[in-house]
Amino acid sequence: QIRVVESGGGLAQPGGSLRLSCEPSRSMLIFSQINWHRQSPGKQRELVATINNNDITDYADSVKGRFTISRDTRNNAVILQMNSLKPEDTAVYYCHARRDVEDYWGKGTQVTVSS
């Protein structure tokens, strides 16, 4: 069974940075796409950033210029570097890996941006 595990969440001040990591239990090369989503209380889950196996990336407008998604092939991880954090970035962040028609989700990691 394929598992996806997120790490790196925590508390940051406005303007600060956090680095999230998504580690699948199998080589990330088997996935056509790996995404980061987030969900705040009372809101729908939203797609934040995506990267495919050609390293093509895309971002939600709300995070463009602040967040960067990348693949760390040495450590078999997908990284979400979050800079210039805002209070509205507070959410549970989920990693989602897609292989053909199969979807694999992690349990999420909490990110809180507050002074």
Secondary structure as UniProt FT lines:
FT   STRAND          4..7
FT   STRAND          10..12
FT   TURN            14..15
FT   STRAND          18..24
FT   HELIX           28..30
FT   STRAND          33..39
FT   TURN            41..42
FT   STRAND          46..52
FT   TURN            53..54
FT   STRAND          57..59
FT   TURN            61..66
FT   STRAND          67..72
FT   TURN            73..76
FT   STRAND          77..82
FT   HELIX           87..89
FT   STRAND          91..99
FT   TURN            100..101
FT   STRAND          102..105
FT   STRAND          109..113
//
